[in-house]
Amino acid sequence: MLPLSLAAKIEKNKIATDSCWITLLEIFIEGQDSIKICSNNVDVTWNNAVWTAFPFTVDQVTQNKTEIPTVPIKVSNITRVIEQYIEQYGGLVGTKVILRVINSNFLENAVAEVEETFTIESTTADAQWATFNLGGSLPVKMRFPFRRILKDWCPFVYKGIECAATSDLETCPHTLKGCRERNNSKRFGGEYSISLGGIYVSNK
C-alpha cells in the first residue's frame, strides 16, 4: 500500500473540509478497454480518464484460519450491465482488479493515495448486486525465491549489462559452450556444478 501524500495527510486531519475521498474501481477485461467506475455521485476525470459514477461498495474482509482472506466488492447490477460481462467472460474469474482511493481536491495528482491490486476469485449475481470476491497477490501464491539457476543455461540478455559479451557473433545459445566460444565464460550466468534440476535463489 502506498503511503499518503503530505497534502492528503493534511486534508485527512482537518476538522472540516469540502473535499471527499473517492474510491475508484478498475476491472481489466482481456481484449477490451478496462471498466473504470467510481463511488461518487458524478463522474470523475483522473489520470486522463473518465471514471463513471456507479454504485459499488467494498465489504469487510473475510478471513479465517483455514482460508486465504478475500475482499468482497458489491457492484450495482440493477441495469444488468455488469452481469453481461460476467456471463460473457466466465464470471470474470482470474481478472485483475485495481482499487484506488483519491481525494477530490487533488485530482491533478497522477498517483492514487491508496492503490491495491487483486484478482477475482469468484463471482455471484442477483437482481441487485454483482459480488466479486477478490484475492490479493499473496506470498503463498508466488514462487520464492524468484530466480532459478540452471546447470547449463545462462539467463542473462546477450550483450546486456550482466552478460557484457563483446563477441562479433549476433546471437548466443546461452550455454557454457556458447559462452566459451565468445570468450565470455567468466560471466556465465549458469552454475555447472549443480544438478540438472537447478536451484532457486533470491533476486536481492
C-alpha positions as MATLAB code, in Angstrom:
seq = 'MLPLSLAAKIEKNKIATDSCWITLLEIFIEGQDSIKICSNNVDVTWNNAVWTAFPFTVDQVTQNKTEIPTVPIKVSNITRVIEQYIEQYGGLVGTKVILRVINSNFLENAVAEVEETFTIESTTADAQWATFNLGGSLPVKMRFPFRRILKDWCPFVYKGIECAATSDLETCPHTLKGCRERNNSKRFGGEYSISLGGIYVSNK';
ca = [
       0.000    0.000    0.000;
       1.287    3.466   -0.882;
       1.802    5.983    1.956;
      -0.474    9.026    1.917;
       0.988   12.137    0.368;
       1.649   15.106    2.646;
      -1.270   17.012    1.106;
      -3.596   14.076    1.715;
      -2.455   13.721    5.344;
      -3.188   17.405    5.939;
      -6.591   17.038    4.292;
      -7.377   13.902    6.306;
      -6.567   15.575    9.607;
      -8.697   18.677    9.039;
     -11.672   19.068   11.366;
     -13.786   20.293    8.431;
     -13.145   20.118    4.696;
     -15.001   20.468    1.415;
     -13.138   17.514   -0.136;
     -14.157   13.870   -0.257;
     -12.340   10.558   -0.631;
     -13.344    8.752   -3.798;
     -12.853    5.027   -4.365;
     -12.017    4.007   -7.930;
     -12.550    0.513   -9.248;
     -10.823   -0.665  -12.425;
     -11.637   -4.080  -13.889;
      -9.335   -5.332  -16.650;
     -11.051   -7.425  -19.318;
      -8.956   -9.247  -21.898;
      -9.256   -7.685  -25.333;
     -11.427   -4.829  -24.035;
     -10.934   -1.416  -22.511;
     -10.897   -1.707  -18.743;
     -14.073   -0.847  -16.821;
     -13.477    2.343  -14.817;
     -16.070    3.296  -12.204;
     -16.056    5.486   -9.097;
     -18.093    5.523   -5.898;
     -19.286    9.074   -6.413;
     -22.476   10.912   -7.378;
     -20.858   12.406  -10.511;
     -18.244   11.210  -12.993;
     -14.629   11.954  -12.120;
     -11.786   12.733  -14.510;
      -8.488   11.466  -13.125;
      -5.249   10.477  -14.821;
      -6.603   11.469  -18.248;
      -9.521    9.035  -17.942;
     -13.199    9.413  -17.096;
     -14.351    7.287  -14.171;
     -18.103    6.735  -14.402;
     -20.200    7.277  -11.277;
     -21.586    3.828  -10.487;
     -22.800    2.363   -7.157;
     -20.426   -0.126   -5.539;
     -19.298   -0.938   -2.024;
     -16.245   -2.619   -0.541;
     -17.353   -5.020    2.188;
     -15.426   -6.237    5.195;
     -12.513   -8.572    4.518;
     -13.445  -12.189    5.233;
     -10.825  -14.472    6.700;
     -10.404  -17.481    8.947;
      -7.659  -19.876    9.965;
      -8.133  -22.236    7.016;
      -8.767  -19.926    4.046;
      -6.924  -17.112    2.290;
      -8.534  -13.692    3.057;
     -10.878  -12.309    0.399;
     -12.261   -8.835   -0.231;
     -15.930   -8.793   -1.338;
     -16.964   -5.947   -3.643;
     -20.637   -5.404   -4.469;
     -21.316   -3.597   -7.753;
     -24.849   -2.497   -8.647;
     -26.497   -4.937  -11.033;
     -29.866   -3.210  -11.409;
     -29.119   -2.221  -15.004;
     -27.621   -5.688  -15.726;
     -24.617   -4.024  -17.367;
     -22.094   -5.807  -15.127;
     -23.939   -9.118  -15.463;
     -23.404   -9.022  -19.223;
     -19.637   -9.019  -18.669;
     -19.963  -11.784  -16.074;
     -21.860  -14.032  -18.473;
     -19.644  -13.247  -21.452;
     -16.281  -13.718  -19.698;
     -16.788  -16.754  -17.477;
     -17.698  -14.867  -14.327;
     -14.589  -12.682  -14.797;
     -12.710  -15.204  -12.646;
      -8.959  -14.561  -12.815;
      -9.479  -10.973  -13.945;
      -7.195   -8.315  -12.481;
      -8.855   -5.597  -10.416;
      -7.293   -2.431   -9.005;
      -8.841   -0.454   -6.146;
      -7.664    3.122   -5.726;
      -8.552    5.951   -3.384;
      -8.113    9.590   -4.424;
      -9.093   12.938   -2.936;
     -11.410   15.276   -4.822;
      -9.177   18.274   -4.033;
      -6.105   16.661   -5.596;
      -7.354   15.205   -8.873;
      -4.244   16.560  -10.597;
      -2.107   14.022   -8.693;
      -1.326   11.165  -11.078;
      -0.608    8.746   -8.218;
      -3.511    7.487   -6.109;
      -3.312    7.942   -2.342;
      -4.086    4.237   -1.893;
      -3.746    1.517   -4.516;
      -4.229   -2.239   -4.171;
      -4.257   -4.920   -6.876;
      -6.437   -8.027   -6.635;
      -7.674  -10.968   -8.705;
     -11.321  -12.015   -8.932;
     -11.582  -15.434   -7.273;
     -15.347  -15.969   -7.586;
     -18.486  -14.120   -8.648;
     -22.176  -14.184   -7.731;
     -25.014  -12.031   -9.025;
     -28.663  -11.308   -8.271;
     -31.145   -8.637   -9.296;
     -29.465   -6.002   -7.122;
     -25.760   -6.739   -6.833;
     -22.882   -8.452   -8.595;
     -20.476   -9.591   -5.910;
     -16.801  -10.137   -6.686;
     -14.663  -11.960   -4.144;
     -11.168  -10.591   -4.592;
      -7.972  -12.328   -3.603;
      -4.676  -10.495   -3.387;
      -1.257  -11.364   -4.801;
      -0.231  -13.120   -1.602;
       3.281  -14.520   -0.973;
       1.893  -18.071   -0.714;
       0.872  -17.817   -4.380;
       4.262  -16.612   -5.538;
       7.418  -18.523   -6.365;
      10.120  -17.696   -3.847;
      12.984  -17.234   -4.275;
      12.287  -15.665   -7.626;
      15.235  -16.595   -9.810;
      16.118  -20.096  -10.964;
      19.748  -21.041  -11.531;
      20.275  -23.877  -14.035;
      23.273  -26.105  -14.694;
      23.917  -25.194  -18.338;
      21.698  -22.222  -19.062;
      22.572  -18.542  -18.764;
      19.558  -16.257  -18.122;
      21.430  -13.039  -18.978;
      20.461  -10.965  -22.008;
      23.168  -11.480  -24.622;
      25.500   -8.452  -24.596;
      23.372   -6.929  -21.865;
      24.695   -5.384  -18.639;
      25.140   -8.706  -16.826;
      26.481  -10.563  -19.852;
      28.743   -7.806  -21.231;
      29.949  -10.002  -24.113;
      31.915   -8.227  -26.864;
      31.843  -11.015  -29.461;
      31.046  -10.264  -33.115;
      28.556  -13.140  -33.107;
      24.998  -11.780  -33.204;
      23.285  -14.472  -31.111;
      24.106  -16.799  -28.240;
      22.690  -20.246  -27.276;
      23.006  -19.257  -23.583;
      25.074  -22.361  -22.786;
      28.526  -22.626  -21.214;
      29.911  -23.890  -24.527;
      28.448  -20.882  -26.310;
      29.863  -18.589  -23.671;
      33.327  -20.093  -24.109;
      33.094  -19.696  -27.897;
      32.516  -15.990  -27.266;
      35.425  -15.740  -24.790;
      32.989  -14.734  -22.059;
      32.807  -17.802  -19.788;
      33.789  -15.753  -16.725;
      30.383  -14.020  -16.997;
      28.405  -17.252  -17.491;
      25.127  -16.971  -15.573;
      24.540  -20.688  -15.007;
      26.140  -22.928  -12.392;
      27.741  -26.013  -13.931;
      28.395  -27.693  -10.562;
      24.723  -28.058   -9.569;
      22.251  -30.801  -10.501;
      20.218  -30.788  -13.708;
      17.052  -29.620  -11.946;
      18.569  -26.324  -10.900;
      18.013  -24.317   -7.737;
      16.103  -21.160   -6.806;
      17.842  -18.104   -5.413;
      16.769  -14.681   -4.182;
      16.875  -11.809   -6.662;
      18.079   -9.401   -3.971;
];
